[in-house]
């Protein structure tokens, strides 16, 4: 039995080329987008989805806290803040281990993208507030859309964001060559019910993004931070 509810499956935009056989597509996304007054587009980062709650650190499964080698740092951080979490569940992208993208301009390994409290996802403003209180950055915010005029213009706007170089200088893990961002995650700027997740969060993922296989954990390496040797402090 799960200790808490794991992160919901994020549906792809129908124009997202990076889907796999087990992905889901929100073909009627435009019906939902038109009902959302303000949308936040954030950069999709290539890491592990971790949840910090008073019960521990969770990865894909919420049946038991994670014990992976690459989560050791976030688990040490959790020891420092666990008594301050209360009923908040902090969802973040853990970039400690390099996956398919190697970032060469990282200042921090952990970037918050959502916070859940009971049966509600907090607004983006609330998310940024609590992340700041915990001294954690949020995922890069790329753009804001308010009351999109048409589906065509909206899709063009999202697509224009997907060709960006990225905030943290992403490089292909196999070739070492500079690459573009992994994708975009769009969310309702306001808060919403947990059961309405699929109608309030959408994503675009570029084609051919994944360069690792199920055996990557055997030879994983730690992502370097640009301030190491200076102000960087390992948890």
Buried (B, 14 or more C-beta within 10 A) or exposed (E): EEBBEBBBEBBBBBEBBBBEEEBEBBEEBBEBBEEBEEBBBBBBBBBBBBBBBBBBBBBEEBEEBBEBEBBBBBBEBBEEBBEEBEEBBBBBBBBBBBBBBBBBEBEEBBBBBBBBBEEBBBBBEBBBEBBEEBEBBBBBEBBEBEEBEEEEEBBEBBBEBBEBEBBBBBBBBEEEEEBBBBBBBBBBBBBBEEEBBBBBBBBBBBEEBBBBEEEBEEEBEBBEBBEEEEEEEEB
